[in-house]
Amino acid sequence: MATSIALRNIDRGVAFVVVDAADRSVNTLTAELGGELTELIGALEADDACCGAVIASGKRDSFVVGADIDRLSRLQSRQQAEEISRRAQQLLDRLAEATKPVVAAIHGPCLGGGLELALACHGRVCSDAPATALGLPEVKLGLIPGAGGTQRLPRLIGVQAALDLILTGSSVRPVAARKLGLVDEVVELANLENAAAARARLLAASHGPRDWHALLDRELANLRRWTRSAKYAELLLGGNPLGRRVLLNRGAAAVRQRSGDRYPAPYAALRAVEAGLARGLEHGLQVESEQFAELLVSPVSRRLVELFQATQALKKETGSHDPKLRARPVERLAVLGGGLMGAGIAGVAAGRGISVRIKERDAEQCGLAVQRVWSTLRRRIKRGQLDARGAAQIAARVSASGDLAGLARCDLVIEAVFEELALKSALLAQAEERVGESCVLASNTSSLPIAKLAAACRRPHNVLGMHFFSPVPKMPLLEVIRQPQTCDQALVTAVALGKRLGKHTIVVRDGVGFYTSRILAPYISEATHVLAEGAPIDAVDEALCDFGFPVGPITLLDEVGIDVAEKVSHVMMGAYGERLRHAPLLPALVADNRQGHKNRRGFYLYDGKKGDRRVDVTVYDLLPGGRRRARVNPAEVQRRLVLQMVNEAMHCLGEGILQCPRDGDIGAIYGLAFPPFLGGPFRYTDGMGAGRLVDELLRLRDRFGLRFEPAPALVEAARGGRSFYPA
């Protein structure tokens, strides 16, 4: 890869160093970049006309976004991985030990290796732009920072704050970064380089040549700045081994609560942080590189890296096989319905610079829709993700009306009302009368066939589905559904909008349930069969949480709504037959007014004030077996439910609902929270072996019936000894 490190100019003693990977859209931390940077720093140290340097990016909207994941994924041994890590550490050590101060001028994403580069600098100034974010996301790839991040970050901002970033892989916005001490200043983009240069001159005038590692180590003594109580800081953070142990144990407990023991990376990060604090920087760096190398070749990291690469590949796809076809720009969006889903879509779109018109049935509902948008914005302000001015700018892009006025100028319309075919069809037909000839009409539905909705329109080639997931601001998946008459132009426009909204956007073929709702249906259905056999509610949920799902299937039933699930079950069984038949539990619960979380009464009872829940033992009176529940084998419960989901994914691939296994894995992970460390239904099948999976399903079929009949696509793969991904 051709990496460019260029000395742009020297202005009043400050050298401006520009990082610009010539053959990449973003900068990544590579050995080539480090080597060129080291050589340039050495030259500047020998230049009497230079008192310091500023490192900036030549890319328009990003600083440095991490390491070269494709290169790392090709490493085959721990030794290779450790050598890569040690080399990166040494390169950044050279930067940190420079005899003249170096300041990072950060604009846009500064992530992973990019932040490690900035941490090795002697000062950091960032822009206040919405695109600017700083973080160490390596744990999301099953890794830890491997170029000094586990060592320099705690020394800069304190152990607790550093662990919060390292163990979660989360990023922080400029204002929050300043409060943490991660950056020294936050300035407007137009003033970024001037502010960075001024800081470099200040450091040079104040300190001159010095041991920057010693400076970072002395930051440990100043950590009382980041706590409310100086005495508390002295006890826990001021070099006290017992205090460090308290913090590290707290970090480990938080990791166990979030993900159990399925992800080794957070625990490896804790070991590296502890080693550095207990025995010094050099020892910490050694442990960091060893842990990094061990993780890089682990199965968990392989699956997470494959998932990352899959999402990166997905970003390059347009939804059409015609490379010349371009999406029509969407600058004005109409959302029909301002409930939680509609307001969520509107808020996300407005946050991406799109003008949004919400249509509701009356003035009162219009006001509530706008309030829902503001509610989300206020939460973002509270978390430091947004300031009041930015929130006001986003809200100003959202308007609401009780009629269809203003639709004529819209580029795309999304209806987001209740799951009723007649209502959705009527709204789309009414909207079509107001919009232009090329306006795309989309339905946000989780299961209704798009072809039936398109039948109500005069221009069915403009109609498709856009299935968002709730809550829209948080859920990263968008399912775009193509019905037989949808034209490529409409499709690429919807896909481009999904990407602009920051969603992983997969295209699936029309059919009842599409992909995600369809593979969720047999998973939930099997949970009702297990309950009907006498299993305790909490035991079923715990079994699937232990497998790796964030919530269990019974909790999910309560969240979706028992009444909604009961209606959908009839639709699914009508389309796909007995394999999607629920056990006959839900009608009795609906008759007893058990709707789930929304009315605080379902399989669980919910405390509205505290947010607590507990199994409602009286619900057992409505279930087969009554209150006398049987002990269950968690492994068998896991196998039954998970294999139902995986087998249905195979049906979807064989029937052409899915375009490829990759989309199936992305959809299951980002839409349904299939455990990422297993890679999705198709990676999971490849790891298990198609033949073994068929054998498991046949054994379950013999015990429980035809709903476990293996999908033809799976049988074919097993017969041919094929995997769904290249080896």
Summary of the structure (lengths in Angstrom):
residues: 727
radius of gyration: 27.6
end to end distance: 25.7
largest distance: 86.3
contacts: 2592
relative contact order: 0.06
helix: 56%
strand: 12%
